[in-house]
Amino acid sequence: MDIQPARGKLAVLLPGLGAVATTFIAGVMLARRGIGVPVGSLSQLGTIRLGKRDEAKTPKISDALPIAKLDQLEFGAWDLFEDDAYASAKHANVLKPEHLEAIKEELLQIKPMKAVFYPEFVKRLHGTHVKTGPTKADMVEQLRADIRNFIRDKGCDRAVAVWCGSTEIYTEPTAPHATIKTFERALVDSHPAITNSQMYAWALLKEKVPFANGSPNVALDFPAARELARLNEVPICGKDFKTGQTLMKTIIAPGLKARMIGIRGWYSTNILGNRDGEVLDDPDSFRAKEVSKLGVLESVLKPKEHPELYGNITHKIRIDYYPPRGDDKEGWDNIDIFGWMGYPMQMKIDFLCRDSILAAPIVLDLALFIDLAHRAGMRDTQEWLGFYFKSPMALTEREPDHDLFLQLKTLKNTLRWMLGGEAINELGADYYE
Ligand SMILES: NC(=O)c1ccc[n+]([C@@H]2O[C@H](COP(=O)([O-])OP(=O)(O)OC[C@H]3O[C@@H](n4cnc5c(N)ncnc54)[C@H](O)[C@@H]3O)[C@@H](O)[C@H]2O)c1
């Protein structure tokens, strides 16, 4: 496969300069200076086996593939609060002062551009650093100008974007979302069904900027956006970063299923106290999150194929906003399982995780991989990046895989395919040839 080289600077544009975005940016800056290690990032620490096992050829992914280097990244963002990346990172209170102080000057330089923000989609936030304009079409034009100006002013070769903005209220695509034509008409009419994140998506796709959606928002998965991504040959992916509890679910459920252990119920509850938690305190935003989290178990366990094991599961999810915890989330899972002859057992998981610490490496990998995909001529939905999402977008009606290990295999086999190598099967027969 012919992949264009990763020359020059890569603009990484982030709608939303909150906890996740600033933890990501600060982490990259620290890693560049050798102060921190980008733990959790496959693109930086992962390896890939090429060829047969006895060839012992397992380079780092970053050495095997022409992905952009950390030094080549240039960060830009939009937010409805004026705080620069330093102030926002301090407010988020994820990284320690000694980390933030080491890169303070660099963080101060990152000032958000004015947001496109219609408050009806995120009811708990009230910011003033917002664009004004007569129509939603005009908002898209302003975003397009921001993108072009940023690339020009910072001397970048190209750009990618990762949505790190808040979770919007739950919406579903409507008639205006059907085609490019209907969507553009609806933008001119400022149709109420067009959300903030959809306006960003439209501007990015128009500017041929690959876009990954880290929230559960329906920013990209509607027919008009897919049509535009194909037409403009832009790779897209989403949605909702797979961190915390859902990450654990997609590690543990495939393990139980592998051993044909039955499951009767899975009760998950979380407390978190960051701004994301505050937004999710609004039932309409929580609904968007719930929908994105609920599909996971059914997809992994395939109850139709295994009715005796998974045909009657009660799956409940709760998220409570609890300010004292800040970004240090705690997730409890109670899993009611059963074994041989139906004898019941239980598992309890108490995961004291740090939300943004788990999300930051995902932002980095998505930015680098979606740029790679673009330079490799790939477009539309990148199923192979489903590894990173709670609710992976799929190219067809086919139910996407949620099993983390299947997702990893797909990701690595896609990288092998880009390198012109063969997909790996685990048959082991190659040993005996
Ligand atoms: N941290 C995780 O583990 C995790 C996991 C999955 C998904 N997410 C999602 O990632 C997103 C970011 O999470 P966070 O913890 O950084 O939240 P946060 O509240 O700290 O940051 C979100 C930022 O987006 C801004 N924003 C909202 N609407 C905007 C708009 N229209 N334009 C520009 N900026 C806008 C807000 O002002 C805020 O600063 C959320 O949607 C969250 O649900 C996070």
The ligand as an SDF file (V2000), in Angstrom:
LIG
                    3D

 44 48  0  0  0  0  0  0  0  0999 V2000
  -12.4130   10.6220   30.4220 N   0  0  0  0  0  0  0  0  0  0  0  0
  -12.9290    9.5300   29.9860 C   0  0  0  0  0  0  0  0  0  0  0  0
  -12.5910    8.4660   30.4590 O   0  0  0  0  0  0  0  0  0  0  0  0
  -13.9290    9.5600   28.8890 C   0  0  0  0  0  0  0  0  0  0  0  0
  -14.3630    8.3410   28.4100 C   0  0  0  0  0  0  0  0  0  0  0  0
  -15.2890    8.3160   27.3800 C   0  0  0  0  0  0  0  0  0  0  0  0
  -15.7410    9.5010   26.8360 C   0  0  0  0  0  0  0  0  0  0  0  0
  -15.3330   10.6830   27.3460 N   0  0  0  0  0  0  0  0  0  0  0  0
  -15.8940   11.8740   26.7680 C   0  0  0  0  0  0  0  0  0  0  0  0
  -14.9000   12.7910   26.4320 O   0  0  0  0  0  0  0  0  0  0  0  0
  -15.4540   14.0940   26.4920 C   0  0  0  0  0  0  0  0  0  0  0  0
  -14.5250   14.9840   27.2860 C   0  0  0  0  0  0  0  0  0  0  0  0
  -14.4570   14.5570   28.6390 O   0  0  0  0  0  0  0  0  0  0  0  0
  -13.7740   15.4780   29.7360 P   0  0  0  0  0  0  0  0  0  0  0  0
  -13.6810   14.6910   30.9790 O   0  0  0  0  0  0  0  0  0  0  0  0
  -12.5750   16.1150   29.1700 O   0  0  0  0  0  0  0  0  0  0  0  0
  -14.9120   16.5790   29.9430 O   0  0  0  0  0  0  0  0  0  0  0  0
  -14.7160   18.1060   30.3670 P   0  0  0  0  0  0  0  0  0  0  0  0
  -16.0660   18.5530   30.7910 O   0  0  0  0  0  0  0  0  0  0  0  0
  -13.5740   18.2950   31.2940 O   0  0  0  0  0  0  0  0  0  0  0  0
  -14.3050   18.8010   28.9850 O   0  0  0  0  0  0  0  0  0  0  0  0
  -15.2000   18.9950   27.9540 C   0  0  0  0  0  0  0  0  0  0  0  0
  -14.9750   20.4040   27.4240 C   0  0  0  0  0  0  0  0  0  0  0  0
  -15.7540   20.5540   26.2590 O   0  0  0  0  0  0  0  0  0  0  0  0
  -16.2160   21.8780   26.2280 C   0  0  0  0  0  0  0  0  0  0  0  0
  -17.3160   21.9320   25.2810 N   0  0  0  0  0  0  0  0  0  0  0  0
  -18.5850   21.4990   25.4140 C   0  0  0  0  0  0  0  0  0  0  0  0
  -19.2860   21.7440   24.2930 N   0  0  0  0  0  0  0  0  0  0  0  0
  -18.4270   22.3390   23.4210 C   0  0  0  0  0  0  0  0  0  0  0  0
  -18.5560   22.8350   22.1080 C   0  0  0  0  0  0  0  0  0  0  0  0
  -19.7200   22.7780   21.4580 N   0  0  0  0  0  0  0  0  0  0  0  0
  -17.4710   23.3720   21.5050 N   0  0  0  0  0  0  0  0  0  0  0  0
  -16.2710   23.4470   22.1580 C   0  0  0  0  0  0  0  0  0  0  0  0
  -16.1090   23.0100   23.4180 N   0  0  0  0  0  0  0  0  0  0  0  0
  -17.1710   22.4540   24.0270 C   0  0  0  0  0  0  0  0  0  0  0  0
  -16.5590   22.1730   27.6700 C   0  0  0  0  0  0  0  0  0  0  0  0
  -16.6090   23.5490   27.9340 O   0  0  0  0  0  0  0  0  0  0  0  0
  -15.4180   21.4880   28.3990 C   0  0  0  0  0  0  0  0  0  0  0  0
  -14.3300   22.3650   28.6400 O   0  0  0  0  0  0  0  0  0  0  0  0
  -16.8510   13.9450   27.0900 C   0  0  0  0  0  0  0  0  0  0  0  0
  -17.7980   13.9270   26.0550 O   0  0  0  0  0  0  0  0  0  0  0  0
  -16.7870   12.6080   27.7330 C   0  0  0  0  0  0  0  0  0  0  0  0
  -18.0550   11.9910   27.8370 O   0  0  0  0  0  0  0  0  0  0  0  0
  -14.4170   10.7420   28.3620 C   0  0  0  0  0  0  0  0  0  0  0  0
  1  2  1  0
  2  3  2  0
  2  4  1  0
  4  5  1  0
  4 44  2  0
  5  6  2  0
  6  7  1  0
  7  8  2  0
  8  9  1  0
  8 44  1  0
  9 10  1  0
  9 42  1  0
 10 11  1  0
 11 12  1  0
 11 40  1  0
 12 13  1  0
 13 14  1  0
 14 15  2  0
 14 16  1  0
 14 17  1  0
 17 18  1  0
 18 19  2  0
 18 20  1  0
 18 21  1  0
 21 22  1  0
 22 23  1  0
 23 24  1  0
 23 38  1  0
 24 25  1  0
 25 26  1  0
 25 36  1  0
 26 27  1  0
 26 35  1  0
 27 28  2  0
 28 29  1  0
 29 30  1  0
 29 35  2  0
 30 31  1  0
 30 32  2  0
 32 33  1  0
 33 34  2  0
 34 35  1  0
 36 37  1  0
 36 38  1  0
 38 39  1  0
 40 41  1  0
 40 42  1  0
 42 43  1  0
M  CHG  2   8   1  16  -1
M  END
$$$$
